[in-house]
Amino acid sequence: MKKITSFLVIVFVVFQFSSCKTEPTISSVDIAIINGKILDGTGEKAYNSSIYINGDSIVYIGNIQNPNLKIGKTIDAKGKFVSPGFIDLHAHGNPLKTPDFENFLAMGVTSIVLGQDGSSANVKDLKAYLNSVSQQNLGVNIMEFVGHGTLRNLADIGVKSKISATELESLKSILKEQLTYSFGLSTGLEYAPGLYAEESELMALAKIVGEQDKIIMSHMRNEDDDELIKSINELAKQGKHARVHIAHLKSVYGKGAQRALAILDSIKEIRKSGVALTADVYPYMASYTGISIVFPDWSKTAKQFAIAKSDRKKELETFIRNKVNLRNGPEATLLGTVPYTGKTLAEAAASKNKPFEKFVVEDLGPQGSSAAYFVMNKELQETLIQDDLVGICSDGSKTGFHPRGHGTFAKVIENYVVQDSLLSLEKAVQKMTSYAADILQLKDRGVLQVGKKADILIFDPKNVKATATYVNPHQLAQGFDMVLVNGKVARENQQLKTVLSGKVLLPN
């Protein structure tokens, strides 16, 4: 009797399981992706199944047996993985000038976040600007942030530190209006004019961000190792009012896994206090920004530089020499602007027969070049990237002279997953999809589920390659066989479609 009872229980359980997912009453679908291994973006193990798409959304995941089902396009993903499109938490570019953003599509990115580092579209009417963007032939989905530096410019504040109550109210008013159409506030506190902002200003703006349940993404005050924790704590104070996020977390000249763990412990202690603090990184050992990064705060603007060059030249040169040497020296600075593109700072200075600090002052100036700076430590960055609190960003663009703009997401899979096994494929995909969506509170993307938007990748991880280099930074990534954006094929077999389907996304 016990054996019979057990058998009946098993049959009942099997029946219940098999019948809990009934086939939908769908007569036709636009696209069926069959025979793929589904990486749903949650971090769970891949499973074999099919995905059915109508319009811009997923309508069913499973294997429909209906022989009468009409299918517009069947995509056979046998031997390949199917995942959500990647979400780049920190990108750059002008969608009115380079709307296809093929560099992102080629490395599996279907949504990007613009308006970073405190610099966003310099317009008061953000709604009208985004309407113009939406009329472009967009390759990817675009999310906009409000730049703090841009707010200062729109309010005619510029680079002064002390601002009046009236000026602060103007900042708050513009921010409040633009947040309606954006996902949060970005700050670039290492750059003018953001570096002149005092705590009271930043805290007042943080309250506005928090009131709308948005997020502050910050290029923090100072990324040098001895100033990093201080900068994180400054951001954490703003986190008492709003969610906060560290853009491209790094420790300039910091070294080793233990240092990375200490940085992560600081972040986790802040989170324990109730502050919603997250971070992202890019998988390269060199940063990329304007040469002004090695200038003192009192010489960064054109006006300040003219005065410093005239009245404090020796002091200026000494500061630059010490700063560059602290950042691994002139050999570790690769210039990316003509006529010195591809030359190290040491090589460019030698061509002029000058010490590098004199060359920087006399031949470049703070606005005279951009460069890649080889200032990060491999062990430290690899430890950061593996942590559950850390997402992925490129900090790249279609036109920038750093390989991260064309390689980041492919490099994560090629190096961190396939080559070095530092991340499982499931974990890597989660970091680049659902985790990013959670940070942005993007509710309809980032996972493969019924009802979600059909931003989808089909690829074999073994074939994914980041081909961009520091010498040739504009080489497109390889290995993503098909990229769908909003249910339409945007790129297939390394070829960009003529008509694209990216959209301007608005906060939920």
URDA-V525429 format. One line per field, one symbol per residue. phi: phi as a letter, one per 40 degrees, with the letter a starting at -180 (. if undefined). A space follows every 10 residues. Layout:
phi->???
This chain:
phi->.cccdccccc dccccccccc bccccbcabc bbbbgcccbc gcgcccacab bbbbgbbcba bibccccccc bcabbcbdgb cbbcccbcca bbibccbbcc fcdcdcbgcb abbbgcggbb dcbcccdccc cccccccccb cbbbbccccc dccccfcgbc ccbccccccc dcccddcccd bbcibbbbcc bcccccccdc cccccccccc ccfbbbbbcc dabcdcbccd cccccccccc bacbaccfda bcgcbgcccc cccccccccc ccchccbbab bbcbcbcaac ccccccdcbc cdcccdcccc bbcccccccc dccccccggc ccbbcbbccb dgccdccccc cbfbdccccc ccbbgcbcab acbcbbbdcc cccccccccb cbbcfbacbc bbcccbbdcc cdcccccccb fcbccccccd dcbccccccc fccbahbcad gccccbbbab dcccbcccbc cbcbcccbhc cabbbfgbcc aafgbcccbb bcbccbcc
